[in-house]
Amino acid sequence: MRLLHTMLRVTDLQKSISFYTGILGMKMLRRKDFSDGKFTLAFLGYGDEADNTVLELTHNWNTDSYDMGNAYGHIAIEVEDVYAACEQIKAKGGQVVRDAGPMNHGSTILAFVRDPDGYMIELLSAK
């Protein structure tokens, strides 16, 4: 078994694709519109789906907002340098909501970024 993808529902597909590709550096892997179901799926990631876990963005055409609930936490992305990644994300217009630094009660360097729909993304230093 292997983990294939994580799915997030998004309200503005193009805005989300721009965030994940332009700000976080993912690549658009594939996209498909399902006109009968009135939704679009877009798969993004840092490598081919055959070898990497990817992100599935689901856009339901007639939905303006979603209830985030309180069970979702975050997705995590490993970066070479969390401090540098935060500066690059800010320079590209991304929202860093917890600046880079050691985690509370530990030494792991991390930061948190918010995507256009409010989903949290944790940035972690490469080990």
N, CA, C and O atoms as a DFTB+ gen file, in Angstrom:
508 C
 N C O
     1  1       0.840      -1.179       0.000
     2  2       0.000       0.000       0.000
     3  2       0.882       1.237       0.000
     4  3       2.023       1.207       0.462
     5  1       0.328       2.335      -0.531
     6  2       1.009       3.620      -0.456
     7  2      -0.022       4.724      -0.484
     8  3      -1.113       4.549      -1.027
     9  1       0.312       5.843       0.091
    10  2      -0.558       7.003       0.113
    11  2      -0.533       7.660      -1.264
    12  3       0.540       7.994      -1.766
    13  1      -1.712       7.851      -1.888
    14  2      -1.788       8.397      -3.242
    15  2      -1.921       9.914      -3.273
    16  3      -1.135      10.601      -3.926
    17  1      -2.922      10.432      -2.561
    18  2      -3.137      11.873      -2.590
    19  2      -3.938      12.331      -1.375
    20  3      -4.553      11.532      -0.669
    21  1      -3.909      13.638      -1.160
    22  2      -4.766      14.305      -0.186
    23  2      -5.677      15.213      -0.983
    24  3      -5.214      15.919      -1.879
    25  1      -6.969      15.210      -0.676
    26  2      -7.927      16.024      -1.407
    27  2      -8.376      17.204      -0.567
    28  3      -8.713      17.058       0.608
    29  1      -8.376      18.395      -1.198
    30  2      -8.905      19.610      -0.586
    31  2      -9.972      20.180      -1.505
    32  3      -9.778      20.248      -2.719
    33  1     -11.102      20.590      -0.931
    34  2     -12.138      21.281      -1.710
    35  2     -11.792      22.760      -1.751
    36  3     -11.488      23.364      -0.722
    37  1     -11.839      23.336      -2.940
    38  2     -11.462      24.739      -3.102
    39  2     -12.586      25.516      -3.776
    40  3     -13.346      24.967      -4.574
    41  1     -12.682      26.791      -3.446
    42  2     -13.757      27.618      -3.994
    43  2     -13.376      28.308      -5.299
    44  3     -14.244      28.549      -6.138
    45  1     -12.106      28.627      -5.489
    46  2     -11.633      29.283      -6.708
    47  2     -10.456      28.452      -7.222
    48  3      -9.325      28.616      -6.764
    49  1     -10.728      27.568      -8.169
    50  2      -9.731      26.611      -8.626
    51  2      -8.492      27.303      -9.176
    52  3      -7.373      26.912      -8.843
    53  1      -8.668      28.316     -10.004
    54  2      -7.501      28.960     -10.604
    55  2      -6.650      29.664      -9.557
    56  3      -5.421      29.636      -9.635
    57  1      -7.287      30.290      -8.587
    58  2      -6.552      30.950      -7.509
    59  2      -5.754      29.925      -6.703
    60  3      -4.608      30.181      -6.335
    61  1      -6.357      28.765      -6.429
    62  2      -5.669      27.710      -5.693
    63  2      -4.529      27.106      -6.501
    64  3      -3.449      26.861      -5.964
    65  1      -4.761      26.867      -7.783
    66  2      -3.694      26.343      -8.638
    67  2      -2.531      27.330      -8.673
    68  3      -1.372      26.923      -8.589
    69  1      -2.824      28.605      -8.794
    70  2      -1.774      29.629      -8.814
    71  2      -0.982      29.628      -7.517
    72  3       0.241      29.773      -7.536
    73  1      -1.670      29.466      -6.383
    74  2      -0.995      29.429      -5.097
    75  2      -0.055      28.221      -5.010
    76  3       1.122      28.371      -4.684
    77  1      -0.573      27.037      -5.300
    78  2       0.226      25.832      -5.133
    79  2       1.350      25.714      -6.170
    80  3       2.391      25.128      -5.876
    81  1       1.160      26.257      -7.369
    82  2       2.220      26.200      -8.378
    83  2       3.148      27.410      -8.277
    84  3       4.369      27.256      -8.241
    85  1       2.577      28.602      -8.232
    86  2       3.391      29.817      -8.246
    87  2       4.073      30.139      -6.936
    88  3       5.188      30.661      -6.937
    89  1       3.433      29.843      -5.818
    90  2       3.995      30.197      -4.511
    91  2       4.698      29.002      -3.859
    92  3       5.776      29.158      -3.284
    93  1       4.097      27.811      -3.944
    94  2       4.713      26.645      -3.307
    95  2       5.519      25.766      -4.267
    96  3       6.146      24.798      -3.836
    97  1       5.507      26.092      -5.555
    98  2       6.384      25.413      -6.506
    99  2       5.950      24.038      -6.977
   100  3       6.760      23.298      -7.536
   101  1       4.681      23.674      -6.764
   102  2       4.198      22.387      -7.282
   103  2       3.988      22.492      -8.785
   104  3       3.970      23.586      -9.349
   105  1       3.832      21.351      -9.418
   106  2       3.521      21.296     -10.852
   107  2       2.103      20.762     -11.031
   108  3       1.644      19.900     -10.282
   109  1       1.423      21.298     -12.043
   110  2       0.114      20.763     -12.417
   111  2       0.370      19.436     -13.121
   112  3       1.054      19.395     -14.144
   113  1      -0.171      18.363     -12.583
   114  2       0.053      17.036     -13.145
   115  2      -1.059      16.623     -14.094
   116  3      -0.797      16.072     -15.163
   117  1      -2.290      16.886     -13.707
   118  2      -3.434      16.601     -14.583
   119  2      -4.659      17.310     -14.045
   120  3      -4.751      17.648     -12.865
   121  1      -5.601      17.522     -14.960
   122  2      -6.848      18.211     -14.614
   123  2      -7.955      17.625     -15.467
   124  3      -7.760      17.338     -16.648
   125  1      -9.133      17.449     -14.854
   126  2     -10.269      16.927     -15.620
   127  2     -11.549      17.576     -15.128
   128  3     -11.813      17.637     -13.927
   129  1     -12.337      18.058     -16.074
   130  2     -13.664      18.608     -15.796
   131  2     -14.696      17.489     -15.943
   132  3     -14.649      16.707     -16.893
   133  1     -15.620      17.426     -14.996
   134  2     -16.717      16.461     -15.034
   135  2     -18.009      17.262     -15.165
   136  3     -18.653      17.593     -14.169
   137  1     -18.376      17.568     -16.411
   138  2     -19.514      18.470     -16.649
   139  2     -20.824      17.895     -16.133
   140  3     -21.666      18.650     -15.648
   141  1     -21.024      16.583     -16.222
   142  2     -22.266      15.994     -15.703
   143  2     -22.375      16.154     -14.197
   144  3     -23.469      16.356     -13.671
   145  1     -21.258      16.067     -13.506
   146  2     -21.258      16.210     -12.052
   147  2     -20.990      17.629     -11.585
   148  3     -21.085      17.925     -10.394
   149  1     -20.655      18.510     -12.529
   150  2     -20.361      19.917     -12.241
   151  2     -19.234      20.080     -11.220
   152  3     -19.368      20.794     -10.227
   153  1     -18.104      19.388     -11.499
   154  2     -16.922      19.570     -10.666
   155  2     -15.672      19.344     -11.504
   156  3     -15.723      18.738     -12.575
   157  1     -14.554      19.839     -10.998
   158  2     -13.258      19.684     -11.639
   159  2     -12.280      19.138     -10.620
   160  3     -12.298      19.526      -9.452
   161  1     -11.423      18.230     -11.073
   162  2     -10.340      17.713     -10.248
   163  2      -9.019      18.168     -10.858
   164  3      -8.809      18.048     -12.065
   165  1      -8.144      18.685     -10.027
   166  2      -6.806      19.071     -10.467
   167  2      -5.805      18.417      -9.521
   168  3      -5.928      18.525      -8.301
   169  1      -4.819      17.741     -10.093
   170  2      -3.800      17.058      -9.307
   171  2      -2.478      17.788      -9.462
   172  3      -2.015      18.033     -10.576
   173  1      -1.873      18.134      -8.322
   174  2      -0.627      18.878      -8.299
   175  2       0.365      18.167      -7.402
   176  3      -0.023      17.419      -6.504
   177  1       1.642      18.399      -7.644
   178  2       2.644      17.800      -6.778
   179  2       4.044      18.182      -7.176
   180  3       4.259      18.975      -8.093
   181  1       4.996      17.600      -6.464
   182  2       6.412      17.865      -6.705
   183  2       7.058      16.790      -7.573
   184  3       8.242      16.879      -7.897
   185  1       6.296      15.796      -7.941
   186  2       6.813      14.739      -8.794
   187  2       5.672      13.915      -9.340
   188  3       4.520      14.098      -8.949
   189  1       5.988      13.017     -10.232
   190  2       5.005      12.170     -10.898
   191  2       4.182      11.374      -9.890
   192  3       4.696      10.935      -8.861
   193  1       2.910      11.195     -10.196
   194  2       2.001      10.449      -9.312
   195  2       2.413       8.996      -9.125
   196  3       2.064       8.384      -8.115
   197  1       3.133       8.443     -10.060
   198  2       3.548       7.046      -9.946
   199  2       4.512       6.844      -8.777
   200  3       4.605       5.748      -8.222
   201  1       5.227       7.905      -8.408
   202  2       6.255       7.787      -7.377
   203  2       6.068       8.709      -6.184
   204  3       6.806       8.602      -5.205
   205  1       5.089       9.617      -6.247
   206  2       4.937      10.620      -5.200
   207  2       3.482      10.753      -4.768
   208  3       2.562      10.533      -5.556
   209  1       3.295      11.111      -3.522
   210  2       1.966      11.484      -3.038
   211  2       1.690      12.894      -3.546
   212  3       2.579      13.746      -3.529
   213  1       0.467      13.143      -3.996
   214  2       0.141      14.446      -4.596
   215  2      -1.065      15.069      -3.904
   216  3      -1.659      14.484      -2.998
   217  1      -1.404      16.248      -4.348
   218  2      -2.533      17.000      -3.816
   219  2      -3.636      17.056      -4.867
   220  3      -3.398      17.456      -6.007
   221  1      -4.837      16.654      -4.480
   222  2      -5.993      16.737      -5.371
   223  2      -6.834      17.928      -4.941
   224  3      -7.313      17.973      -3.807
   225  1      -7.019      18.890      -5.832
   226  2      -7.912      20.018      -5.580
   227  2      -9.235      19.709      -6.251
   228  3      -9.273      19.434      -7.450
   229  1     -10.318      19.752      -5.494
   230  2     -11.651      19.500      -6.023
   231  2     -12.430      20.803      -6.005
   232  3     -12.578      21.442      -4.963
   233  1     -12.926      21.190      -7.176
   234  2     -13.731      22.402      -7.275
   235  2     -15.141      22.010      -7.705
   236  3     -15.357      21.585      -8.840
   237  1     -16.089      22.154      -6.795
   238  2     -17.505      21.942      -7.112
   239  2     -18.032      23.259      -7.664
   240  3     -18.024      24.274      -6.967
   241  1     -18.487      23.247      -8.903
   242  2     -18.771      24.466      -9.645
   243  2     -19.780      25.385      -8.979
   244  3     -19.664      26.603      -9.116
   245  1     -20.735      24.871      -8.285
   246  2     -21.783      25.719      -7.712
   247  2     -21.636      25.926      -6.206
   248  3     -22.623      26.179      -5.516
   249  1     -20.414      25.822      -5.694
   250  2     -20.189      25.973      -4.265
   251  2     -19.293      27.176      -4.015
   252  3     -18.184      27.260      -4.544
   253  1     -19.788      28.112      -3.197
   254  2     -19.048      29.339      -2.906
   255  2     -18.188      29.252      -1.661
   256  3     -17.224      30.004      -1.522
   257  1     -18.524      28.338      -0.744
   258  2     -17.748      28.241       0.493
   259  2     -17.917      26.859       1.106
   260  3     -18.835      26.115       0.759
   261  1     -17.028      26.536       2.009
   262  2     -17.059      25.268       2.721
   263  2     -16.899      25.535       4.209
   264  3     -16.286      26.525       4.609
   265  1     -17.453      24.650       5.023
   266  2     -17.255      24.695       6.464
   267  2     -15.959      23.947       6.744
   268  3     -15.861      22.751       6.469
   269  1     -14.962      24.645       7.291
   270  2     -13.669      24.023       7.545
   271  2     -13.742      22.965       8.637
   272  3     -12.925      22.044       8.651
   273  1     -14.695      23.075       9.547
   274  2     -14.781      22.109      10.630
   275  2     -13.613      22.251      11.589
   276  3     -12.801      23.167      11.458
   277  1     -13.531      21.357      12.539
   278  2     -12.440      21.452      13.492
   279  2     -11.590      20.180      13.546
   280  3     -10.793      20.011      14.470
   281  1     -11.747      19.302      12.584
   282  2     -10.964      18.077      12.575
   283  2      -9.723      18.188      11.691
   284  3      -8.720      17.526      11.955
   285  1      -9.777      19.007      10.660
   286  2      -8.639      19.153       9.752
   287  2      -7.487      19.853      10.462
   288  3      -7.702      20.814      11.201
   289  1      -6.282      19.380      10.241
   290  2      -5.109      20.010      10.819
   291  2      -4.315      20.763       9.775
   292  3      -4.440      21.981       9.655
   293  1      -3.497      20.048       9.018
   294  2      -2.658      20.685       8.006
   295  2      -2.042      19.612       7.111
   296  3      -2.079      18.420       7.416
   297  1      -1.478      20.074       5.999
   298  2      -0.590      19.225       5.223
   299  2       0.827      19.728       5.521
   300  3       1.002      20.891       5.886
   301  1       1.816      18.886       5.371
   302  2       3.191      19.259       5.668
   303  2       4.047      19.118       4.417
   304  3       3.909      18.167       3.647
   305  1       4.932      20.089       4.237
   306  2       5.850      20.097       3.107
   307  2       7.264      20.279       3.651
   308  3       7.522      21.185       4.443
   309  1       8.164      19.418       3.222
   310  2       9.560      19.542       3.617
   311  2      10.265      20.530       2.704
   312  3      10.103      20.482       1.485
   313  1      11.045      21.425       3.291
   314  2      11.825      22.414       2.537
   315  2      13.265      22.375       3.043
   316  3      13.522      21.948       4.168
   317  1      14.187      22.817       2.220
   318  2      15.594      22.846       2.635
   319  2      15.814      23.820       3.786
   320  3      16.519      23.505       4.745
   321  1      15.210      25.005       3.692
   322  2      15.425      26.062       4.686
   323  2      14.084      26.753       4.937
   324  3      13.586      27.469       4.069
   325  1      13.505      26.544       6.104
   326  2      12.184      27.101       6.417
   327  2      12.219      28.626       6.407
   328  3      11.280      29.264       5.931
   329  1      13.291      29.212       6.926
   330  2      13.405      30.673       6.955
   331  2      13.386      31.244       5.544
   332  3      12.656      32.194       5.262
   333  1      14.196      30.659       4.653
   334  2      14.255      31.124       3.261
   335  2      12.922      30.881       2.549
   336  3      12.464      31.728       1.782
   337  1      12.303      29.729       2.802
   338  2      11.019      29.428       2.168
   339  2       9.969      30.463       2.567
   340  3       9.188      30.907       1.726
   341  1       9.945      30.846       3.831
   342  2       8.970      31.860       4.285
   343  2       9.203      33.192       3.579
   344  3       8.246      33.846       3.165
   345  1      10.450      33.596       3.439
   346  2      10.747      34.857       2.750
   347  2      10.309      34.798       1.294
   348  3       9.766      35.771       0.769
   349  1      10.541      33.659       0.634
   350  2      10.126      33.501      -0.759
   351  2       8.607      33.519      -0.882
   352  3       8.065      34.132      -1.801
   353  1       7.926      32.857       0.032
   354  2       6.461      32.815       0.006
   355  2       5.884      34.209       0.222
   356  3       4.955      34.609      -0.479
   357  1       6.421      34.945       1.178
   358  2       5.966      36.322       1.425
   359  2       6.211      37.197       0.202
   360  3       5.352      37.996      -0.172
   361  1       7.390      37.051      -0.430
   362  2       7.727      37.859      -1.599
   363  2       6.784      37.602      -2.771
   364  3       6.562      38.483      -3.601
   365  1       6.229      36.387      -2.835
   366  2       5.298      36.027      -3.914
   367  2       3.849      36.310      -3.540
   368  3       2.942      36.004      -4.314
   369  1       3.616      36.892      -2.361
   370  2       2.257      37.243      -1.952
   371  2       1.563      36.208      -1.098
   372  3       0.373      36.348      -0.816
   373  1       2.272      35.167      -0.675
   374  2       1.680      34.144       0.178
   375  2       1.556      34.636       1.614
   376  3       2.250      35.567       2.021
   377  1       0.671      34.007       2.375
   378  2       0.395      34.407       3.753
   379  2       1.058      33.439       4.733
   380  3       0.613      32.303       4.898
   381  1       2.114      33.898       5.371
   382  2       2.772      33.132       6.425
   383  2       2.080      33.514       7.730
   384  3       2.093      34.681       8.121
   385  1       1.479      32.541       8.400
   386  2       0.723      32.840       9.622
   387  2       1.490      32.480      10.891
   388  3       1.107      32.884      11.989
   389  1       2.563      31.725      10.739
   390  2       3.468      31.447      11.862
   391  2       4.855      31.461      11.268
   392  3       5.229      30.566      10.510
   393  1       5.631      32.501      11.623
   394  2       6.970      32.639      11.055
   395  2       7.860      31.467      11.424
   396  3       7.611      30.757      12.398
   397  1       8.894      31.281      10.635
   398  2       9.846      30.205      10.861
   399  2      10.508      30.338      12.219
   400  3      10.870      31.433      12.649
   401  1      10.660      29.204      12.883
   402  2      11.333      29.161      14.169
   403  2      11.131      27.807      14.801
   404  3      10.413      26.963      14.263
   405  1      11.769      27.592      15.954
   406  2      11.634      26.307      16.619
   407  2      10.198      26.070      17.086
   408  3       9.508      27.007      17.489
   409  1       9.756      24.822      17.030
   410  2       8.426      24.487      17.526
   411  2       8.407      24.640      19.045
   412  3       9.440      24.532      19.706
   413  1       7.230      24.891      19.580
   414  2       7.102      24.982      21.032
   415  2       7.501      23.648      21.652
   416  3       7.086      22.588      21.184
   417  1       8.293      23.706      22.688
   418  2       8.704      22.522      23.441
   419  2       9.557      21.566      22.616
   420  3       9.582      20.367      22.894
   421  1      10.261      22.083      21.599
   422  2      11.106      21.235      20.775
   423  2      12.107      22.063      20.001
   424  3      12.210      23.275      20.191
   425  1      12.841      21.401      19.132
   426  2      13.873      22.106      18.368
   427  2      13.628      22.082      16.862
   428  3      14.365      22.722      16.112
   429  1      12.607      21.355      16.405
   430  2      12.300      21.290      14.978
   431  2      11.931      22.683      14.481
   432  3      11.106      23.368      15.085
   433  1      12.553      23.099      13.369
   434  2      12.238      24.394      12.763
   435  2      11.037      24.205      11.846
   436  3      11.022      23.328      10.982
   437  1      10.022      25.058      12.057
   438  2       8.812      24.957      11.251
   439  2       8.179      26.328      11.060
   440  3       8.567      27.307      11.697
   441  1       7.201      26.372      10.174
   442  2       6.395      27.575       9.925
   443  2       5.052      27.102       9.396
   444  3       4.907      25.947       8.997
   445  1       4.064      28.002       9.392
   446  2       2.763      27.693       8.821
   447  2       2.359      28.757       7.820
   448  3       2.557      29.952       8.038
   449  1       1.782      28.290       6.706
   450  2       1.305      29.131       5.617
   451  2      -0.171      28.810       5.432
   452  3      -0.595      27.675       5.650
   453  1      -0.961      29.816       5.026
   454  2      -2.381      29.599       4.772
   455  2      -2.640      29.713       3.274
   456  3      -2.169      30.652       2.632
   457  1      -3.393      28.752       2.710
   458  2      -3.712      28.799       1.283
   459  2      -4.947      29.685       1.065
   460  3      -5.537      30.152       2.039
   461  1      -5.352      29.926      -0.191
   462  2      -6.475      30.837      -0.452
   463  2      -7.798      30.445       0.199
   464  3      -8.643      31.311       0.426
   465  1      -8.000      29.155       0.507
   466  2      -9.241      28.721       1.150
   467  2      -9.105      28.600       2.662
   468  3     -10.050      28.192       3.337
   469  1      -7.957      28.946       3.193
   470  2      -7.753      28.904       4.630
   471  2      -7.115      27.627       5.142
   472  3      -6.940      27.476       6.351
   473  1      -6.759      26.696       4.252
   474  2      -6.100      25.469       4.688
   475  2      -4.684      25.793       5.158
   476  3      -3.996      26.628       4.571
   477  1      -4.264      25.123       6.218
   478  2      -2.942      25.343       6.767
   479  2      -1.941      24.379       6.143
   480  3      -2.235      23.207       5.911
   481  1      -0.749      24.911       5.879
   482  2       0.360      24.130       5.330
   483  2       1.553      24.342       6.251
   484  3       1.994      25.471       6.471
   485  1       2.064      23.247       6.782
   486  2       3.239      23.317       7.649
   487  2       4.482      23.144       6.808
   488  3       4.551      22.235       5.981
   489  1       5.464      24.004       7.008
   490  2       6.755      23.877       6.356
   491  2       7.734      23.337       7.397
   492  3       7.847      23.888       8.492
   493  1       8.432      22.271       7.057
   494  2       9.378      21.631       7.961
   495  2      10.750      21.561       7.313
   496  3      10.865      21.320       6.111
   497  1      11.798      21.772       8.116
   498  2      13.166      21.656       7.614
   499  2      13.463      20.227       7.205
   500  3      13.009      19.269       7.831
   501  1      14.242      20.109       6.132
   502  2      14.703      18.792       5.714
   503  2      15.594      18.236       6.809
   504  3      16.349      18.977       7.440
   505  1      15.510      16.963       7.029
   506  2      16.293      16.337       8.104
   507  2      17.722      16.113       7.639
   508  3      18.544      15.597       8.396
